[in-house]
């Protein structure tokens, strides 16, 4: 084991700043260790320590650069069509309250309202359905659609799905399935994996440090980024906006924080009643997806429609389709009640060469049993 590796672990426990070079080199050395208990413990200790130390943004940025260095040379990048404002959309995962597929449903509603959403996602290991599971279960395809074709689909229908599971194979070989809680890389890493260079991004974080995350992502090159978080009580953290909960938002564009936007998001959430039962995940993965589809089709009158509308409003504001969160909520609710989001999903399935009958089968009513707050293990997101 190189001397830098234990030295970095020791410095984590000191109040003194650690130079970015020492962090980057130290993490690179840890990642280069042979697979096994030592590497896992060292990596977990350092990543957790970097978060608990502040987080200190220069240190975390160095950690992110070390993690992306393993795979970045093989990344492809694509541009949206000229004049089209794509919004990249993903989350950290590892939320302690598992929900139905709110973010994917919100992206489809926003797309119906004129937004172009590049949804980034992966399968889930603990929640019954991650965004990639949603795409698979509705019969759409993503792996067989090249990125440039998915960009075209996004431009046409307003929604595109870009799996990020194969974006970082070398990093995931050392990381995947080993981490159960949010840590330093969670502040930024997944939002950097987009194969599309979007003018704006929305990043959900299962941790209250939305300001640190937004500043970090801005420093790492995202031109206009909003980081959001919801919490219920002291321990329940969600990487989506949940009506009636404690909501945090931080938008930074061109290096400046948009305080009015942050306040609008909080007021939008506060204006809606909280009903956690309506957004709680179900035991059956298919029912999780079906619950979101019922909202999209205008068949759900519970507060789940408010949760989807709130998240969709955020996307519409970031895309500059609407001027305010409240006007976005109003527009989203109109789309939901008309069932138009389901039409967008059907069009997306068709354009990806998918199987429409799978989506149709999910529209049949069932009698599910809901899960309440589930501790479980983390969602499988890159961080």
Backbone torsions as a table, in degrees:
resi	resn	phi	psi	omega
1	UNK	NA	129.6	179.8
2	UNK	-65.4	151.7	-176.5
3	UNK	-65.5	-26.1	-178.1
4	UNK	-65.5	-31.0	-174.8
5	UNK	-63.8	-56.7	178.8
6	UNK	-66.7	-29.8	179.3
7	UNK	-61.5	-43.0	178.4
8	UNK	-62.3	-43.1	179.8
9	UNK	-61.8	-34.8	178.0
10	UNK	-72.0	-39.0	-179.0
11	UNK	-66.1	-27.4	178.8
12	UNK	-58.0	-31.3	-176.4
13	UNK	-87.7	1.0	179.2
14	UNK	-101.5	147.3	177.8
15	UNK	-73.0	-12.2	-177.1
16	UNK	-70.4	149.8	175.4
17	UNK	-63.4	148.6	174.0
18	UNK	-109.6	132.6	-178.0
19	UNK	-64.8	143.9	177.6
20	UNK	-54.5	-36.6	179.6
21	UNK	-63.9	-41.8	178.9
22	UNK	-65.0	-39.3	178.3
23	UNK	-64.3	-48.7	-176.8
24	UNK	-64.0	-44.9	179.8
25	UNK	-67.7	-39.4	-179.7
26	UNK	-63.8	-44.8	178.8
27	UNK	-67.4	-38.5	176.6
28	UNK	-59.4	-39.3	178.2
29	UNK	-67.7	-40.4	177.9
30	UNK	-63.3	-45.3	-180.0
31	UNK	-63.3	-24.8	-179.5
32	UNK	-85.2	-7.0	178.6
33	UNK	-65.0	154.4	175.6
34	UNK	-60.2	149.7	178.2
35	UNK	-58.7	136.6	178.5
36	UNK	154.8	-175.9	-173.7
37	UNK	-60.1	-42.1	-176.9
38	UNK	-60.8	-48.4	-179.8
39	UNK	-61.8	-43.8	-178.3
40	UNK	-62.6	-45.1	-178.8
41	UNK	-66.1	-44.6	-179.8
42	UNK	-61.9	-45.2	-178.0
43	UNK	-65.8	-44.1	179.3
44	UNK	-62.3	-42.0	-179.2
45	UNK	-64.0	-44.1	-176.8
46	UNK	-70.0	-45.3	-177.7
47	UNK	-66.3	-38.5	176.4
48	UNK	-69.0	-42.4	-179.5
49	UNK	-62.3	-39.5	179.7
50	UNK	-63.2	-34.3	177.0
51	UNK	-71.7	-44.6	-175.1
52	UNK	-72.3	-18.6	-179.6
53	UNK	-73.6	-9.1	-178.8
54	UNK	-178.1	-71.7	-3.7
55	UNK	-73.7	154.9	176.4
56	UNK	-99.2	118.6	-164.7
57	UNK	-64.1	-36.7	179.2
58	UNK	-64.1	-37.0	178.5
59	UNK	-67.7	-45.5	-178.8
60	UNK	-66.7	-39.9	178.2
61	UNK	-59.7	-40.2	177.8
62	UNK	-64.2	-38.2	177.7
63	UNK	-64.5	-43.1	178.5
64	UNK	-62.0	-42.2	179.8
65	UNK	-63.9	-37.0	177.6
66	UNK	-65.8	-39.9	-178.8
67	UNK	-69.1	-42.3	-178.3
68	UNK	-73.6	-22.7	-176.5
69	UNK	-61.4	-26.7	-178.3
70	UNK	-63.5	-31.1	-171.8
71	UNK	-124.6	-14.7	-167.2
72	UNK	-59.3	-30.2	-176.5
73	UNK	-63.4	-21.3	-178.0
74	UNK	-98.2	1.5	-175.5
75	UNK	-73.8	141.7	169.3
76	UNK	-103.0	150.7	178.8
77	UNK	-133.1	143.3	-179.2
78	UNK	-130.0	153.4	179.4
79	UNK	-104.3	142.8	170.3
80	UNK	-64.0	160.6	173.5
81	UNK	-55.3	148.2	-176.5
82	UNK	-57.6	132.6	178.4
83	UNK	83.2	1.3	-178.4
84	UNK	-105.5	125.3	-174.5
85	UNK	-94.7	91.8	174.6
86	UNK	-73.4	145.6	173.0
87	UNK	-115.9	115.4	173.8
88	UNK	-75.1	140.8	-170.2
89	UNK	-144.6	118.2	176.9
90	UNK	-158.6	-178.5	-179.0
91	UNK	-146.3	169.9	-177.2
92	UNK	-77.7	-22.2	-169.5
93	UNK	71.8	-164.2	178.6
94	UNK	59.8	27.7	178.8
95	UNK	-73.8	147.5	-176.0
96	UNK	-91.2	-5.4	172.3
97	UNK	-124.5	114.9	-173.0
98	UNK	-86.0	129.0	-177.3
99	UNK	-115.2	166.1	168.4
100	UNK	-65.2	177.9	-173.5
101	UNK	-75.8	68.9	-177.9
102	UNK	-64.4	-44.7	-173.0
103	UNK	-67.2	-40.6	179.5
104	UNK	-68.2	-42.0	176.6
105	UNK	-61.7	-41.4	179.3
106	UNK	-63.6	-39.7	178.6
107	UNK	-62.2	-38.7	179.8
108	UNK	-70.3	-37.8	176.4
109	UNK	-65.8	-44.8	178.5
110	UNK	-61.8	-39.1	177.5
111	UNK	-61.3	-40.4	178.3
112	UNK	-63.6	-29.7	-179.5
113	UNK	-86.2	4.8	175.5
114	UNK	110.0	-2.1	177.3
115	UNK	-81.1	153.1	172.3
116	UNK	-114.1	105.0	-172.7
117	UNK	-105.5	122.8	170.5
118	UNK	-95.6	96.3	-176.7
119	UNK	-82.6	121.2	178.1
120	UNK	-101.8	136.8	-178.1
121	UNK	-167.5	178.4	-178.8
122	UNK	-149.1	172.6	174.0
123	UNK	-72.6	164.4	-179.2
124	UNK	-108.0	146.9	177.0
125	UNK	-101.7	-20.4	-177.1
126	UNK	-127.4	-50.1	169.7
127	UNK	-60.9	149.0	-173.0
128	UNK	-67.9	-27.0	180.0
129	UNK	-146.6	116.5	167.2
130	UNK	-82.6	-179.8	-177.5
131	UNK	-65.1	-33.9	177.2
132	UNK	-67.4	-38.3	176.4
133	UNK	-61.6	-40.3	177.7
134	UNK	-58.1	-49.3	-179.1
135	UNK	-59.7	-43.2	179.8
136	UNK	-65.5	-43.9	-174.3
137	UNK	-70.7	-27.5	177.9
138	UNK	-83.2	-3.2	175.2
139	UNK	93.8	4.5	176.3
140	UNK	-80.1	164.8	175.5
141	UNK	-121.4	152.0	178.5
142	UNK	-136.1	-43.2	-176.4
143	UNK	-61.7	-33.4	-177.2
144	UNK	-86.6	-2.8	178.6
145	UNK	-99.0	114.1	178.7
146	UNK	-58.8	153.8	-176.3
147	UNK	-56.7	-40.3	-178.2
148	UNK	-66.4	-31.3	176.7
149	UNK	-74.1	-34.9	177.0
150	UNK	-67.0	-33.6	174.1
151	UNK	-60.5	-43.3	178.8
152	UNK	-63.6	-40.3	177.9
153	UNK	-63.6	-42.7	178.1
154	UNK	-59.5	-42.0	179.3
155	UNK	-64.7	-35.3	-176.4
156	UNK	-80.0	-46.5	-172.2
157	UNK	-103.6	-14.1	-179.7
158	UNK	93.5	-4.8	-177.5
159	UNK	-139.8	132.6	172.6
160	UNK	-140.3	148.1	180.0
161	UNK	-116.1	128.3	-178.7
162	UNK	-123.1	107.5	179.2
163	UNK	-68.8	133.1	179.2
164	UNK	-106.6	8.7	-178.9
165	UNK	-65.8	-35.1	-178.0
166	UNK	-98.4	10.1	-178.7
167	UNK	-76.6	-31.0	-176.2
168	UNK	-130.9	61.9	-176.0
169	UNK	-63.0	-37.8	-178.8
170	UNK	-69.6	-44.0	176.6
171	UNK	-63.4	-44.0	-176.9
172	UNK	-65.3	-29.4	178.1
173	UNK	-62.1	-31.0	-179.8
174	UNK	-93.3	-21.9	-170.7
175	UNK	-109.4	-41.1	-166.6
176	UNK	-54.3	130.8	174.8
177	UNK	78.0	3.6	-173.7
178	UNK	-105.5	-11.3	-171.7
179	UNK	-120.5	133.4	-170.1
180	UNK	-110.4	-3.7	-176.2
181	UNK	-145.8	163.3	177.2
182	UNK	-62.0	141.9	178.4
183	UNK	-143.3	-167.9	-172.0
184	UNK	-59.0	-43.6	-177.4
185	UNK	-66.4	-24.0	179.9
186	UNK	-61.3	-21.0	-178.4
187	UNK	-68.9	-16.7	-173.4
188	UNK	-151.9	-34.7	-163.5
189	UNK	-51.5	-53.6	-176.4
190	UNK	-60.1	-33.4	-178.0
191	UNK	-69.4	-14.9	-177.9
192	UNK	-92.4	-0.7	-172.4
193	UNK	-93.5	5.5	-177.4
194	UNK	-65.9	131.3	173.2
195	UNK	-79.3	-2.4	177.9
196	UNK	-113.4	130.8	177.2
197	UNK	-83.3	96.8	-174.1
198	UNK	-90.3	144.3	175.3
199	UNK	-67.5	-20.8	-178.1
200	UNK	-145.1	155.1	-178.9
201	UNK	-140.4	146.1	168.5
202	UNK	-120.9	126.7	-177.7
203	UNK	-126.4	121.2	176.3
204	UNK	-89.2	134.4	-175.2
205	UNK	-126.9	126.4	177.8
206	UNK	-85.6	52.5	-179.2
207	UNK	-163.8	147.0	-177.1
208	UNK	-69.5	-11.2	-171.9
209	UNK	-79.2	55.8	-176.7
210	UNK	-69.0	-34.6	179.2
211	UNK	-64.9	-45.7	178.3
212	UNK	-61.9	-42.4	-179.6
213	UNK	-63.2	-45.5	-179.0
214	UNK	-64.3	-42.8	178.9
215	UNK	-64.6	-38.1	178.8
216	UNK	-64.4	-46.9	-179.4
217	UNK	-65.6	-35.4	175.5
218	UNK	-63.9	-43.6	179.0
219	UNK	-63.9	-30.7	-179.2
220	UNK	-86.3	5.7	169.1
221	UNK	111.8	-0.3	177.9
222	UNK	-78.4	122.8	-169.9
223	UNK	-73.6	-30.7	-177.4
224	UNK	-148.8	107.0	-172.7
225	UNK	-134.1	136.2	173.4
226	UNK	-117.7	126.7	177.1
227	UNK	-110.7	132.7	-174.8
228	UNK	-127.3	156.0	177.4
229	UNK	-156.3	147.0	171.1
230	UNK	-127.6	144.9	176.0
231	UNK	-137.6	149.0	175.8
232	UNK	-125.0	113.1	-174.6
233	UNK	73.8	-155.3	-174.6
234	UNK	-92.2	-21.4	-169.9
235	UNK	-119.4	-17.4	-175.7
236	UNK	-87.4	115.8	-177.8
237	UNK	-122.3	135.3	-176.0
238	UNK	-131.3	141.4	179.4
239	UNK	-94.6	31.4	174.8
240	UNK	-137.6	170.2	174.4
241	UNK	-87.5	123.8	179.8
242	UNK	-113.4	117.4	-179.8
243	UNK	-53.5	139.5	175.3
244	UNK	77.8	-2.8	179.3
245	UNK	-95.4	179.6	172.0
246	UNK	-77.9	112.9	-174.7
247	UNK	-110.0	137.6	176.0
248	UNK	-122.6	140.6	178.1
249	UNK	-146.3	143.7	174.1
250	UNK	-144.3	118.3	177.3
251	UNK	-111.0	130.3	175.4
252	UNK	-126.8	122.7	175.6
253	UNK	-130.6	136.2	-175.8
254	UNK	51.5	35.3	175.8
255	UNK	81.7	-0.5	-177.4
256	UNK	-114.5	137.2	178.9
257	UNK	-78.5	134.5	179.9
258	UNK	-96.7	89.7	-174.8
259	UNK	-66.9	-34.7	179.5
260	UNK	-64.2	-40.8	177.4
261	UNK	-62.1	-46.9	-178.9
262	UNK	-57.0	-42.3	-179.7
263	UNK	-67.9	-38.8	177.7
264	UNK	-59.5	-43.0	-179.6
265	UNK	-62.1	-45.2	179.8
266	UNK	-62.8	-41.9	179.2
267	UNK	-66.5	-38.1	178.0
268	UNK	-61.0	-42.8	178.2
269	UNK	-67.5	-39.5	-178.1
270	UNK	-68.7	-23.3	-177.8
271	UNK	-77.3	-8.0	-176.5
272	UNK	-112.5	144.8	177.7
273	UNK	-72.8	148.3	177.3
274	UNK	-86.5	134.7	174.9
275	UNK	-148.6	84.9	-176.0
276	UNK	-63.5	-29.4	-179.6
277	UNK	-59.7	-36.7	-175.6
278	UNK	-71.0	-19.5	-177.8
279	UNK	-114.8	4.5	-178.9
280	UNK	-73.9	139.9	-179.1
281	UNK	-65.1	159.3	178.2
282	UNK	-105.4	161.5	180.0
283	UNK	-65.9	-38.6	-176.9
284	UNK	-86.8	121.9	179.3
285	UNK	-55.8	-39.0	179.6
286	UNK	-64.3	-34.6	179.9
287	UNK	-72.2	-31.7	173.5
288	UNK	-58.2	-46.5	179.7
289	UNK	-68.0	-42.5	-179.9
290	UNK	-60.3	-36.1	179.0
291	UNK	-62.9	-42.4	177.5
292	UNK	-66.5	-37.6	180.0
293	UNK	-66.9	-35.4	177.0
294	UNK	-62.3	-37.1	175.8
295	UNK	-65.2	-46.2	-178.8
296	UNK	-60.6	-33.9	-178.1
297	UNK	-87.5	5.1	180.0
298	UNK	72.3	22.6	-175.6
299	UNK	-104.2	5.7	-178.5
300	UNK	-122.3	119.1	-179.2
301	UNK	-100.8	6.4	179.4
302	UNK	-75.9	-179.0	178.8
303	UNK	-71.5	-3.3	173.9
304	UNK	-60.3	-34.9	179.2
305	UNK	-65.9	-34.0	177.0
306	UNK	-67.0	-40.7	179.8
307	UNK	-63.4	-44.1	178.1
308	UNK	-64.4	-42.6	-179.4
309	UNK	-62.7	-39.9	-179.6
310	UNK	-63.7	-46.1	179.3
311	UNK	-68.5	-35.4	176.8
312	UNK	-66.6	-37.9	178.9
313	UNK	-60.7	-40.7	177.5
314	UNK	-58.1	-45.7	179.6
315	UNK	-63.9	-39.1	-178.7
316	UNK	-67.9	-36.4	176.1
317	UNK	-67.0	-43.5	-179.8
318	UNK	-64.4	-27.9	179.1
319	UNK	-87.1	-6.0	-179.2
320	UNK	68.3	26.9	174.8
321	UNK	-79.7	-33.9	176.9
322	UNK	-128.9	156.6	-176.2
323	UNK	-85.0	-24.7	-174.2
324	UNK	-138.7	160.7	176.7
325	UNK	-61.4	-43.8	-178.0
326	UNK	-63.7	-42.0	177.5
327	UNK	-66.2	-31.2	175.1
328	UNK	-67.9	-40.6	177.0
329	UNK	-60.7	-46.3	-179.3
330	UNK	-60.4	-44.0	-179.8
331	UNK	-66.5	-42.1	-179.4
332	UNK	-63.2	-42.4	179.5
333	UNK	-63.9	-37.1	176.6
334	UNK	-63.2	-42.8	178.4
335	UNK	-63.8	-44.8	-179.4
336	UNK	-62.6	-47.6	-177.2
337	UNK	-64.9	-26.5	177.8
338	UNK	-84.1	-8.4	-179.1
339	UNK	73.5	15.6	-173.2
340	UNK	-73.4	-24.8	177.9
341	UNK	-62.8	-32.7	178.0
342	UNK	-66.9	-35.9	176.7
343	UNK	-61.4	-40.5	178.6
344	UNK	-63.8	-42.4	178.1
345	UNK	-62.8	-43.4	179.1
346	UNK	-61.1	-39.9	178.4
347	UNK	-66.1	-39.6	178.4
348	UNK	-62.8	-45.6	178.5
349	UNK	-57.4	-44.8	-179.1
350	UNK	-63.5	-44.7	-176.5
351	UNK	-67.9	-26.0	177.5
352	UNK	-84.6	0.2	-177.5
353	UNK	75.2	27.9	-176.3
354	UNK	-82.8	-166.1	-175.1
355	UNK	-112.2	97.7	-176.8
356	UNK	-59.2	-27.0	-177.4
357	UNK	-64.5	-28.2	178.0
358	UNK	-65.8	-41.2	177.8
359	UNK	-65.6	-42.9	-179.8
360	UNK	-61.2	-36.0	-178.7
361	UNK	-67.6	-25.7	-180.0
362	UNK	-77.5	-11.4	179.9
363	UNK	-82.7	-9.4	179.0
364	UNK	-74.2	136.8	-178.1
365	UNK	-68.8	142.4	175.7
366	UNK	-133.1	174.5	178.3
367	UNK	-118.5	87.8	-175.0
368	UNK	-82.9	165.5	170.1
369	UNK	-113.8	121.6	-175.1
370	UNK	-81.2	151.4	169.1
371	UNK	-99.4	137.1	172.2
372	UNK	-87.7	-157.4	-174.3
373	UNK	-56.7	123.0	-174.4
374	UNK	-113.2	122.1	179.0
375	UNK	-68.0	-55.2	173.2
376	UNK	49.5	-161.7	168.4
377	UNK	-111.4	-179.8	-168.6
378	UNK	-75.2	160.7	168.4
379	UNK	-67.5	147.3	179.7
380	UNK	-85.4	88.3	171.1
381	UNK	-115.9	158.9	-176.8
382	UNK	-55.9	-27.4	174.9
383	UNK	-138.6	NA	NA
